[in-house]
Amino acid sequence: MTNRALELKDIRKSFGDVDVIHGIDLEINEGEFVVFVGPSGCGKSTLLRLIAGLDDPTSGDILLAGERVNHVPASERGLSMVFQSYALYPHMSVRKNLSFGLENLRVDRAEINRRVSSAAELLQIDQLLNRRPGQLSGGQRQRVAIGRSIVREPKIFLFDEPLSNLDAELRLQMRVEISSLHAQLGNTMIYVTHDQVEAMTMANRIVVLRGGRVEQVGAPLDLYNHPANRFVAGFIGAPQMNFLQAKCSANGSSANISFAGNIAKAVKCDSSETDVTVGVRPESIAVSLDGSGDTTATVENFEQLGAITYIYSRLTTGEPLTVQLASQIPLQRGQTIGVSFDASTLHVFANSDAGMALTRNHQ
């Protein structure tokens, strides 16, 4: 039987008359790396604070290792949190920053030294122990902040957008380091970010949040390949999935989908609706420079990154279309290109507010 590190049962949170979390149920297993991802204001940091014990839920139950902890103080939950700001003591050395919390807990000095040395070696900051935070780079300070959590030997690590203050190169480096840290320690980790690239590259499972509700939970590629609705499809993946207005007519086990003016494809989907939305990922579109294909598009802009080319174009219907090519091709603004779509790569969504996925191609 799988051991549950954390269970959330119908968690709700309100601030006055404002409801922020709307009945979330979630189970996280021991040793998992779970990422909460979503746009600003979706409730991901609020949910993390509820787990940490920094806020109390309005209703519902929080269970750690099967025990209800709603009224257990944050200091007694056995969790450790790494914040967006490093929150290091500027007048203390790195060694003192790492040991200070344990000293307040009256941990034996020999045990403190063991934990500090072990964490410093793991994070490759053992040569920095006598420096102060002001003498460190952003990446080094973030390692110290993580080390301060490691020495507490928590049941669960909580990360609240810890890489937001770093530049792009350091973010990439720290993503790799935190993933490696999880592999070495084996602890349960819950990580909050608005960056879907961080979520896709680090998580065992992703929890996609919107408006205080869970939209979908799953492994990164499951969410990418089988989005539950249009919101998840548009949020997971960069560049974002293209969405085109379409007409649908049932045809036995499949449906005839017409879109982009004159394109018709047979797609396996469950739809009784006439008006639907077709989703197609930028990398699933084929391009020809001679204008041949399912239809044509006009190049409005492009980015050539060497190994990858991004084309920002517009269909004859006026709808924008982003294409990603794993190659280099000659392009000019204003030129006409041919574009083709593979029916097996198309996603079909309802046009309702929920935008539920109707496609069975990807099941």
C-alpha positions as CSV (number, residue, x, y, z in Angstrom):
1,M,0.0,0.0,0.0
2,T,1.3,3.4,-0.9
3,N,2.1,5.7,2.0
4,R,0.4,9.1,1.9
5,A,2.7,11.9,2.9
6,L,-0.1,14.5,2.6
7,E,-3.9,14.4,2.2
8,L,-6.1,17.4,1.6
9,K,-9.8,16.8,2.1
10,D,-12.3,19.4,0.8
11,I,-10.0,22.3,1.8
12,R,-11.6,25.7,1.6
13,K,-10.1,29.1,2.4
14,S,-11.9,32.4,2.6
15,F,-10.6,35.9,3.6
16,G,-13.7,37.7,4.8
17,D,-16.3,37.4,2.0
18,V,-13.7,36.4,-0.6
19,D,-13.4,32.7,-1.3
20,V,-9.9,31.8,-2.4
21,I,-9.7,28.0,-2.2
22,H,-12.9,26.1,-3.3
23,G,-12.9,22.6,-1.9
24,I,-9.6,21.0,-3.0
25,D,-9.0,17.2,-2.6
26,L,-5.5,16.0,-3.2
27,E,-3.2,13.1,-2.1
28,I,0.6,13.2,-2.3
29,N,2.6,10.1,-1.8
30,E,5.9,9.8,0.1
31,G,8.9,10.6,-2.0
32,E,6.9,12.4,-4.7
33,F,8.0,15.8,-6.3
34,V,4.7,17.6,-6.8
35,V,4.4,21.0,-8.4
36,F,1.5,23.4,-8.0
37,V,1.3,25.5,-11.1
38,G,-1.1,28.2,-12.4
39,P,-1.4,31.9,-13.1
40,S,-1.1,34.6,-10.5
41,G,-4.0,34.6,-8.1
42,C,-4.9,30.9,-8.7
43,G,-4.4,30.0,-5.0
44,K,-1.2,28.0,-5.2
45,S,0.8,29.9,-2.6
46,T,-2.3,30.1,-0.3
47,L,-2.6,26.3,-0.5
48,L,1.1,25.9,0.3
49,R,0.7,28.2,3.3
50,L,-2.2,26.1,4.5
51,I,-0.1,22.9,4.3
52,A,2.8,24.6,6.1
53,G,0.5,25.8,8.9
54,L,1.1,29.5,8.3
55,D,-2.7,29.9,7.6
56,D,-5.7,27.9,8.8
57,P,-8.2,26.5,6.4
58,T,-11.8,27.8,6.7
59,S,-13.0,24.2,6.4
60,G,-11.7,20.8,5.4
61,D,-8.9,18.6,6.8
62,I,-5.1,18.5,6.3
63,L,-3.5,15.1,7.1
64,L,0.2,14.5,7.4
65,A,1.1,10.8,7.4
66,G,-2.5,10.1,8.2
67,E,-2.8,12.4,11.1
68,R,-5.0,15.5,11.1
69,V,-2.9,18.6,11.7
70,N,-5.4,21.5,11.2
71,H,-4.5,23.0,14.6
72,V,-0.9,21.8,14.9
73,P,1.5,24.8,14.8
74,A,3.7,25.2,11.8
75,S,6.8,24.6,14.0
76,E,5.5,21.1,15.0
77,R,4.5,19.8,11.6
78,G,7.9,18.6,10.6
79,L,7.9,20.6,7.4
80,S,10.4,23.1,6.0
81,M,9.7,25.9,3.7
82,V,12.0,27.7,1.2
83,F,10.6,31.1,0.2
84,Q,11.0,33.3,-2.9
85,S,13.1,35.7,-0.8
86,Y,16.2,34.1,0.7
87,A,15.4,35.5,4.1
88,L,19.0,35.0,5.3
89,Y,20.4,36.7,8.4
90,P,22.9,39.3,6.8
91,H,25.0,39.6,9.9
92,M,25.6,35.9,10.3
93,S,28.0,33.6,8.4
94,V,26.7,30.9,6.1
95,R,27.5,28.3,8.9
96,K,25.5,30.3,11.4
97,N,22.6,30.7,9.0
98,L,22.5,27.0,8.6
99,S,22.8,26.1,12.3
100,F,20.8,28.9,13.9
101,G,17.4,27.2,13.7
102,L,18.8,24.0,15.2
103,E,20.4,25.9,18.0
104,N,17.0,27.4,18.9
105,L,15.6,23.9,19.0
106,R,18.5,23.0,21.4
107,V,19.8,20.2,19.2
108,D,23.1,18.7,20.3
109,R,26.1,20.6,19.0
110,A,27.7,17.5,17.5
111,E,24.5,16.7,15.7
112,I,24.3,20.3,14.4
113,N,27.8,20.1,13.1
114,R,27.0,16.8,11.3
115,R,23.9,18.2,9.7
116,V,25.5,21.5,8.6
117,S,28.5,19.7,7.1
118,S,26.4,17.2,5.3
119,A,24.1,19.8,3.8
120,A,27.0,22.1,2.9
121,E,28.7,19.2,1.1
122,L,25.5,18.1,-0.7
123,L,24.9,21.7,-1.9
124,Q,28.5,22.4,-2.7
125,I,28.7,25.4,-0.4
126,D,31.2,23.8,2.1
127,Q,33.8,26.4,0.9
128,L,31.5,29.3,1.7
129,L,30.7,28.5,5.3
130,N,32.6,31.5,6.7
131,R,31.2,34.0,4.3
132,R,28.2,36.3,4.9
133,P,25.2,36.5,2.6
134,G,26.3,39.8,1.1
135,Q,29.4,38.1,-0.2
136,L,27.4,35.4,-2.1
137,S,25.9,35.3,-5.6
138,G,22.1,34.8,-6.0
139,G,22.5,31.2,-6.7
140,Q,24.8,30.6,-3.7
141,R,22.3,32.4,-1.4
142,Q,19.5,30.2,-2.7
143,R,21.6,27.1,-1.9
144,V,22.1,28.4,1.6
145,A,18.3,28.9,2.0
146,I,17.7,25.3,0.8
147,G,20.5,24.1,3.1
148,R,18.7,25.7,6.0
149,S,15.7,23.5,5.2
150,I,17.8,20.4,4.7
151,V,19.4,20.6,8.1
152,R,16.0,20.4,9.7
153,E,15.5,17.0,8.1
154,P,11.8,17.7,7.4
155,K,9.1,15.2,6.4
156,I,8.2,17.4,3.4
157,F,10.1,20.2,1.7
158,L,7.9,23.2,0.6
159,F,9.2,25.6,-2.1
160,D,7.3,28.8,-2.8
161,E,8.6,30.1,-6.1
162,P,12.3,29.9,-5.0
163,L,13.8,30.7,-8.3
164,S,11.9,33.9,-9.2
165,N,14.7,36.2,-8.2
166,L,17.3,34.5,-10.3
167,D,18.3,35.2,-13.9
168,A,17.5,32.8,-16.7
169,E,20.8,30.9,-16.6
170,L,20.8,30.5,-12.9
171,R,17.1,29.4,-12.9
172,L,18.1,26.6,-15.3
173,Q,21.0,25.6,-13.2
174,M,19.0,25.6,-9.9
175,R,16.2,23.6,-11.6
176,V,18.7,20.8,-12.3
177,E,20.2,21.1,-8.8
178,I,16.8,20.9,-7.0
179,S,15.8,17.9,-9.1
180,S,19.1,16.2,-8.3
181,L,18.6,17.0,-4.6
182,H,15.2,15.3,-4.7
183,A,16.8,12.2,-6.3
184,Q,19.5,12.1,-3.6
185,L,17.4,12.8,-0.6
186,G,14.2,11.0,-1.6
187,N,12.0,13.3,0.5
188,T,8.6,14.5,-0.5
189,M,8.7,17.9,-2.1
190,I,5.9,20.3,-3.0
191,Y,7.0,23.2,-5.3
192,V,4.9,26.2,-6.2
193,T,5.6,28.1,-9.5
194,H,3.8,30.1,-12.2
195,D,6.4,28.8,-14.7
196,Q,5.1,25.8,-16.6
197,V,8.6,25.0,-17.8
198,E,9.7,24.5,-14.2
199,A,6.7,22.3,-13.6
200,M,7.3,20.2,-16.7
201,T,11.0,19.6,-16.1
202,M,10.9,19.0,-12.3
203,A,7.7,17.3,-11.3
204,N,6.7,13.7,-10.9
205,R,3.1,15.1,-10.9
206,I,1.7,18.5,-11.7
207,V,-1.4,20.1,-10.0
208,V,-2.8,22.7,-12.4
209,L,-4.8,25.4,-10.5
210,R,-7.1,28.1,-11.6
211,G,-9.3,30.3,-9.5
212,G,-8.7,28.2,-6.3
213,R,-9.8,25.0,-8.0
214,V,-7.8,22.0,-9.4
215,E,-8.2,21.8,-13.1
216,Q,-6.1,18.6,-13.6
217,V,-3.5,16.5,-11.8
218,G,-1.1,14.2,-13.6
219,A,2.4,13.4,-14.8
220,P,3.9,16.2,-17.0
221,L,3.5,14.4,-20.3
222,D,0.0,13.2,-19.5
223,L,-1.1,16.8,-19.1
224,Y,0.7,17.8,-22.2
225,N,-0.7,14.9,-24.3
226,H,-4.1,14.6,-22.7
227,P,-5.2,18.0,-21.4
228,A,-8.6,17.8,-19.6
229,N,-9.8,21.2,-21.0
230,R,-8.7,24.2,-23.0
231,F,-7.2,26.0,-20.0
232,V,-4.8,23.2,-19.2
233,A,-4.0,22.8,-23.0
234,G,-3.1,26.4,-23.3
235,F,-1.2,26.6,-20.0
236,I,1.0,23.6,-20.4
237,G,3.4,23.8,-23.4
238,A,5.5,26.6,-24.8
239,P,4.8,28.2,-27.2
240,Q,1.1,27.9,-26.3
241,M,-1.2,25.7,-28.2
242,N,-3.0,27.3,-31.2
243,F,-6.8,27.5,-30.8
244,L,-8.9,27.8,-34.0
245,Q,-12.7,28.0,-34.3
246,A,-14.2,24.9,-36.0
247,K,-17.4,23.2,-37.0
248,C,-18.2,19.7,-36.1
249,S,-20.5,17.1,-37.7
250,A,-20.9,13.6,-36.2
251,N,-19.8,10.7,-38.4
252,G,-20.2,7.4,-36.5
253,S,-17.3,6.9,-34.1
254,S,-15.6,10.0,-35.4
255,A,-16.5,13.5,-36.4
256,N,-15.7,15.7,-39.3
257,I,-14.1,18.8,-38.2
258,S,-13.7,21.8,-40.5
259,F,-11.5,24.8,-39.5
260,A,-9.2,27.5,-40.9
261,G,-11.7,28.2,-43.7
262,N,-11.5,25.1,-45.9
263,I,-9.7,22.4,-43.9
264,A,-11.7,19.2,-43.1
265,K,-10.3,16.4,-41.0
266,A,-11.9,13.2,-39.5
267,V,-11.1,13.3,-35.8
268,K,-12.1,10.8,-33.1
269,C,-14.1,12.9,-30.6
270,D,-17.2,12.9,-28.5
271,S,-19.2,15.9,-29.5
272,S,-22.9,16.6,-30.0
273,E,-22.0,20.3,-30.5
274,T,-21.8,22.1,-33.9
275,D,-19.4,24.8,-32.8
276,V,-16.1,23.6,-31.2
277,T,-12.5,24.7,-30.8
278,V,-9.6,22.9,-32.5
279,G,-6.3,22.9,-30.6
280,V,-3.0,22.2,-32.4
281,R,0.5,22.5,-30.9
282,P,3.0,24.6,-32.8
283,E,5.4,21.7,-33.3
284,S,2.6,19.5,-34.9
285,I,2.3,21.8,-37.9
286,A,4.1,21.1,-41.2
287,V,5.3,24.0,-43.3
288,S,6.1,24.3,-47.1
289,L,7.7,27.3,-48.7
290,D,6.0,26.7,-52.0
291,G,2.5,27.3,-50.5
292,S,1.4,23.7,-50.8
293,G,-0.5,22.0,-47.9
294,D,-3.9,22.2,-46.3
295,T,-4.0,25.9,-46.5
296,T,-1.8,29.0,-46.5
297,A,-0.7,31.5,-43.9
298,T,1.1,34.9,-44.0
299,V,4.3,35.2,-42.0
300,E,4.1,38.2,-39.7
301,N,7.2,37.6,-37.7
302,F,9.7,34.8,-36.9
303,E,12.5,33.9,-34.5
304,Q,15.4,31.8,-35.6
305,L,17.3,30.3,-32.7
306,G,19.5,28.0,-34.6
307,A,18.1,24.6,-33.7
308,I,14.5,25.9,-33.5
309,T,12.5,28.3,-35.7
310,Y,9.3,30.0,-34.4
311,I,7.0,31.4,-37.1
312,Y,4.2,33.8,-36.1
313,S,1.7,33.8,-38.9
314,R,-1.9,34.5,-39.8
315,L,-4.3,32.3,-41.6
316,T,-6.6,33.5,-44.4
317,T,-9.4,33.5,-41.7
318,G,-7.5,36.1,-39.8
319,E,-6.7,33.7,-36.9
320,P,-3.1,33.8,-35.6
321,L,-1.0,30.6,-36.0
322,T,2.3,29.9,-34.2
323,V,4.5,27.2,-35.8
324,Q,7.6,25.6,-34.2
325,L,10.1,23.9,-36.5
326,A,13.1,21.8,-35.5
327,S,15.1,23.2,-38.4
328,Q,16.3,26.3,-40.2
329,I,14.4,27.7,-43.2
330,P,14.7,31.0,-45.1
331,L,11.8,33.3,-44.2
332,Q,10.7,36.9,-44.9
333,R,7.9,38.9,-43.3
334,G,4.9,39.0,-45.5
335,Q,5.6,35.8,-47.4
336,T,3.0,33.1,-47.9
337,I,3.7,29.6,-46.6
338,G,1.8,26.4,-46.8
339,V,0.7,24.7,-43.6
340,S,-0.6,21.2,-43.0
341,F,-2.3,19.5,-40.1
342,D,-2.2,15.9,-39.1
343,A,-5.6,14.8,-37.8
344,S,-4.1,12.5,-35.1
345,T,-2.4,15.5,-33.5
346,L,-5.6,17.7,-33.2
347,H,-7.3,18.3,-30.0
348,V,-11.0,19.3,-29.9
349,F,-12.6,21.3,-27.1
350,A,-16.1,22.3,-26.3
351,N,-16.9,26.0,-26.6
352,S,-18.5,26.1,-23.2
353,D,-16.9,27.9,-20.2
354,A,-15.3,24.7,-19.0
355,G,-13.8,24.0,-22.5
356,M,-13.7,20.3,-21.8
357,A,-11.6,18.1,-24.1
358,L,-13.7,16.1,-26.5
359,T,-10.9,14.3,-28.4
360,R,-10.2,10.5,-28.2
361,N,-7.3,10.6,-30.6
362,H,-4.8,11.0,-27.8
363,Q,-6.3,8.4,-25.3
